[in-house]
Amino acid sequence: MLSNFFMNALGRESLIAPDDHWALMMVMCLAVAISIYLEQKYAWASKVSGAVLALIFALVLSNLSIIPISCTVYDDIIWGFAVPMAIPLLLLQCNMKKIWRETGRMMVIFLIGAVGTFVGVFIAYFLLRGAVPGLEGAAVLETGGYIGGGVNFAALAAQFEVPGEMIGAITVSDNLLMTLYFFVLLWCAGSRFFRSHFTHPKIDAVEAKGTDDSKTQAAQYWSRKDISLKDIAINVALAVTIVFLSQRVGGFLGGVIPTGNILTQILNAFFGSQYVWITTFSMLISTFADKQIAKLNGSQEVATFLIYLFFFVIGVPASIFAIITKAPLLLVFSGIIVIINMLFCFCGAKLFKFDLEDAIIASNANIGGPTTAAGMAIAQGWTELVGPAMLTGTFGYVIGTYLGIIVGTLLGM
C-alpha cells in the first residue's frame, strides 16, 4: 500500500503531512475550483454536480495516500468555521413572507411530499437497519437532504458527527438515484397514464406552441452578478454574528433543558442545537430585513464555495471499498424514500385536483432541491412554475434541519 511506502520513506502515512496546512489548503481549493469549472463547462459534469466531483477528488487522493485522512484543516477550519458560516449565508434567501405569498398550491404538495419523505425514512430504516450498520446516520442525512438540500445535509452531518464513510457512500448512492429519478419524472410528464389521471395545462401549452432551446440550469442560476467590498464585509459579518449567537443560545438552552425522559431529550437536542438557531436566526433576518438583504450580493456564491469545501472534506475519510460495499444497499434505502415521496406528492395532487406539473415540480423541490426543480421547470418550458419551484425548495432549507434533528433524536443518535 502507498501509505506503507510513505511511512517507510517519509515517516508518515501520506505524501502531504497532516500539519502542512498550506499544502492541504492548496490541494483542497484547487480541487474545488476544478470541480466548479467542470460543472459549469461540461454537460456531463453538470449532471454529476461539482459537489460530487470535489468529493471524488478527495476520495481518490486520500485512498492513494496523497493527503491525510484527518488533520486540523479538516476539523478546525472546514467543520469548525466554513460549514457553520455557509449555512446562514445560504439561508438568507428564505424570506418567509415571499415564500407563503407566491408559492400557492405547489407549497401544499411540497408539504405533503415532505411528510412522505419523513414517513419514508422510517419505513426504509426499519426495513434495512439490520443490513447496514450505522443506517441511522443515513436516515438523518436523507431527511434533511430529501426535504431541503445540501445546506441541511451539511448541518446534520456536523450536528450528529456522521462518519465520513457513510457520508461518502450515501452521497454516491444519492447521485446514482437522482439520475434515474429525474428520468422517471420526465417520463411521468409524457406518460399517457398520468396524463389521463391529471390535468396538465402547461404541458399542453408547450406542446401546442413548441419549445425553444433553454439555457442550462447552471447558466441560469450562477450568472455573473455585481458584488462590492461592502457586500463581502456584510455577508461575513452577518454569518459570523449568526453563528456566534446560535452557539450561545443553543449552549444555554442545552444546559438548562432536562433530559429525564424521551420528550425532554428531544427538546434538549432540538433547542440545544446551534444549527436549529442558525436556521431560525437566518430565516428571521431574511424575512424581516428582506429589503436590506435583497440589496446584498454574493451570499449564495460565497456559501456554495464553502459547501464545496465541505464536500471535499467529507470525501477524505471515505474508503472506496466501504462505498462499493455499502452504496448498493443505500441505493435501495434512498429509493424507498423517493418512491414514498412521489406517492405522497402524486396522491396529494390527485386528492386536491392539482395539475400534473405541480406534482412533478413539488416532488423535485423535495428530493432534488430548489435549483433542480427550477431547472426542470425551465427545461420543460413551464415558466410559471420556476419561481414557485425556487421558493418551495428554499422553504425546504428551513424545515429540513429541524426534521432531521428530530429523526436523529428519535433514532438515538
N, C-alpha and C positions, 0 to 999 in steps of 0.2 A: 504493500500500500504506500501511496505517496506520503501519508502522514508519518509512517515509519522512516521513510527516506529523509524527510525534512528533520525528523527528530535526531537521526544519526548525523546528518550533515550540519544542521543549524542549531540543534539543541531545543527545537520547538516543533510542534505538530503541523504548522502551516508555513507557507512561504513568507507571508506577511505576519509579523509579530502582533499579538493582541494589543500591545502598548504602542504600536506605531500608528498613532491616531490619524495623522495627516495622510498616510498611505491608504488607510482604510476609508477615510472620507473621500479621497480621490477616486478610488475604485467604485464606491457606492454612488457618488454623484455622476460619474461618467456612465455607469450602468443605467441610471435613471434617465440621464439626458439622451442616451442612445435609444432607450425604450420609448420615450416620448417622441423622438424624431421618427422612429419606425412607425409608431402608431398613427402619426399624422401624415406620413408619406405614402404608406402602402396599405392597400385594402386588406391583405391577409393579416397584417399586424394590427390593424384597427379591429378586426374581428376577434383576435386573441386578446387585445387590450394591452396598453402599456404597463399597467399594474402587474399583469401576469408575466409579461416579458421581463420586468425587473425582478420578479420572484424567481423566474427561471435562471436569469443571470446569476443570482445569489446561490441558487441551488447547485448549479454546475461548479461555480467557483469554490464553494465550501466542500462539496463532495470530492473535488480534486485537490483539496487541502491547500488551495491558494490563499484563502482567507480563513481566519479562525472562526470557530463555531460560537464562541462567546467572548465579549470584550466590553470595555467601558463605553465605547462609542455606541454600541447597540443598546445597552441597558440604560445608560445615563442620558445620552444625547437624544436618541430617537424615541425610546419608550418614555423617557423622563420629560422631554421638552417638545419634540416635534409632534408626537401624536396628540398630547393634550392641547397644543396650540392650534393644530389643524382643525380640530372638531368645532370650536366656536367660529372660526373663520368660514367654514362650510355652512354652518347653521345660520349665518347672518342673512341667508336668503329666505328664512322661514317666517315670513310675515303672515301671521295667523289671520288677520283681518282680510287680507287679499286672498288667502287660500280659501276661506269659507265663502267669500263673496263670489269668486269666479269659477269654482270647480263644478258647481251644480251636481247633477246626478252621478257624474263619474266618482265623486267622493263617496257616495253611498256604496257603489260597487267596490271601490277600493277598500273601504272599511269592512265590508263583507269578506273580501279576499284576505284581509289581514287576520280576521277571525279564522278563516280557513287555514292560513299559514300556522297560526298558533295551535289549532287543533291537529293539523298535520304533523307538526313537530313531535307532539306527544305520541301520536299513533306510530310514527316511524321509529321513535326512540324505543317504545315498549316492544315493537316487533323485532328490532335488531340489536338491542342493548347487550345480549349475550354473545353476539358475534363480533362486535367491535369494541375493544377496550377504550375507555375514555370517551364514549359516544356523547356523554352529557355536554362536553365541550363543543362538539359539532352541533348539538341541539341549540345551544345558546347562540352560536355564530349564525346559524341558519335562521333563527328567529329574527335577529337584527337585520341580517342581510336580505332576507326574503320579505321583509316588511319595509325596511328602509334601504340601506345600501352600504357602500364601503365605509362611510363615516361611522355607522353603527357597528359594523364588523370590527373596525379598529378599536372602538371604545370598549366593546365587550371582550375582545381578546386581551386587552390590557386589564380590564376590571377583574376577570376570572383567571388571568395568567394561563391561558390555554397553551399547551405545549406546541412548539414550532412544527413538529412532525404532523400533528393533527391539523394545524392551520394550513400547512402546505398541501396536505392530502385533500382537505375539503375545498381548497381553492382550485386545485386541478380538476376535481370531480365536478365542481360548480361550472367551470368553464366548458367542460365537455358537455354537460347537460344543457347549458344555455344555448349552444348551437342548435341542438335538437329542439329545444323549447321554442325558439324563435321560428323555426321552420313549421312547427305544429301550429303556432298562432297564425302564421300566414296561410297555412292550409285551411284553418277554420274560416278565414275570411273568404276563401274561394270555394268552400265546400257546399255542395248542394244541400246536404243535410242541415247544416247550421243556417243557411240562408232560408230554408223552408220553415225554420222554427223561430227565427228572429227577424225583426225589421232591420234594414241595412241601407238607409238613405244615402249615406256618404259613399259607400261602395258603388251604389247605382249612379250617383252623380259623376264620380271619377270615370266609371266605365262609359258613361254617355258622352263625355267630352274628351276622353283620352287623357293621358298623363305626360307631363314633361319630365325631363331628367331633373332630379333634385340634387341639391348639394348633399354631400355626405354629412352624417350627423356630427362627426368631429369638426368639419369645416364650419358648420352652423354654430356649434356650441363654443368652440375655442377660437373664434375670430379675434383678430387683434383689437385691443382696447387701449385707450389713453390711460396712463397711470402716472401719478406725480409722487414726489418725495413725501408730500403730506399724506397721500393715500397709504403709502407703506408704513409711515410712522403711526397713523391712527389704527391701521389694521393690527400691527404688532402690539401696540398699547392696549387695544381692546382685548385681544386674545390673552395676553399676559394677565390683565386685570380679572377677566372672567375666570381663568384657571385659578388664580390666587384666591378669589372669593369662594369659588366652588370647593377648593380644598379645605378652607377654614370652616365653611358651613357644614360640609359633609363630615369632617372630622369631629366637629362639635356634636352634631346630631348622632353620629355613630357611637359617641361616648356616653350619651345620656339616654338613648332609647334602649330599654332592657331586651334581653334575648331569652326570656324564660320559656316561651312556647313558640310554636310554629308561626303564629301571626306576628308576634313581636320580632321574631327572627327575620321575617320578610320585610317588615317595616324598617328594621335596623339596616339590613342590606341595601334596601332601596334608598332611603333618605340619607344613609351614611356614605353613599357612593358619590365621588366627585363628578363622575360622568353624568349622573342624573342632574346635578346642579349646573354643570357646564351646558347641558342641553336646555335646561329651564332658563337660565340667565340669558343665553344666546337668543332663544326664542322671544323672550320679553323685550330685549333690546331691538331685535328685528321688527317686532310688532309695534312697539310704542315710540320708537325712534326711526320709523320707516323712511321719513323724508331725508333725514341725515344719512342713513345707511344707503339710500338709493344714489346718493352723490359719491359714494365711496367705491373706487375701482380696485381690482386686484386681489380681493379677499379669496375668491374661489381659485384663482391661479396659484397664489402662494400656498393655500391649503392643499390643493391637489398635488403640488410638488412634494410637500411634506408627507402626504399619504403614500405617494410612490416610494419615498424613502422607507416608510413603514413596511410596504410590501417587499422591498428588498430585504429588510432585516428579518421578516418572518420566514423568508425562504432560506436563510442561512442555516438554521439548525435542522432543517428537514432532510431526512435520509431518503435518497432515491428508492432504495429497497422498500422502506416503510410506505412510501407513497404508492408504489406499484402494488403492494400487498393490500393496502387499505382503501385506495381510491375506488376499486370496483364496488365494494360494499357501501361506501359512502355515496357513490353514484345512485345506488338503489335507495339509500336513505333520503337523499335530496330529491330523487324522482318521486317518491311517495308524497313528500311535502308539496311539490309543484303540482302534481295531479290533483291533490285535495284543494289546493288554492284555486285551480282552474274550475273545479266542480262548483265551489262556492261562488266564484265570480259569474259563471255562466248561468247557474241556477238562480242567483240573485237577480241577474239581468232579466231572466225569463219571468220571474215572480213579479217584478216591478214594471215589466213591459218596456224595458230599455232596449237600445239598439245593440246589434252585434258588435259594432265598432267600439262602443263604450266598454263592453265586457272584455274585449281583446286588449285595449289600451290600459284599462284598470288593472288587469292581471299582470301586464308587462310592467306597470308602475310599481306593483308589489315586488315581483320577482327580479326584474332587471333594474329597477330604479328609474328616476326621472329622465335621465339622458337617453336611455334605450327606448323608453316609452315615447318620448318626443321624437326620437329618430325614426321609429316605426311609423308614427303618425305623419311625419314629413315624407318619408319614402312612399307611403301609400296614398299620399295626396289628401289626407284628412286634416286639412289645415286648421279647421275649427277646434280640433282636439289637441293641438300642440301645446297651447297654454295650460289647459286643464291637466294634461299629462305631466307637465313640469311641476305644477303646483301640488297635485295629489302625491306624486312621487316624493316631492320635497317634504310634504307632511309626514311621509313615512320616516324621514330622518328624525322627526320629533318624537314619534312614539316607538320607534324600533328599539332604542336603547332601554327605555322603560320596560317594555315587554320582555326583552332579552334578560334583563336583570331578574325579573320575576321568574322566568323559566329556570335560570341558573340557580336561584334560591330554592325553588321547589324541587329541583333535582339534586340538591345537597352539595352544590359546588362551593 
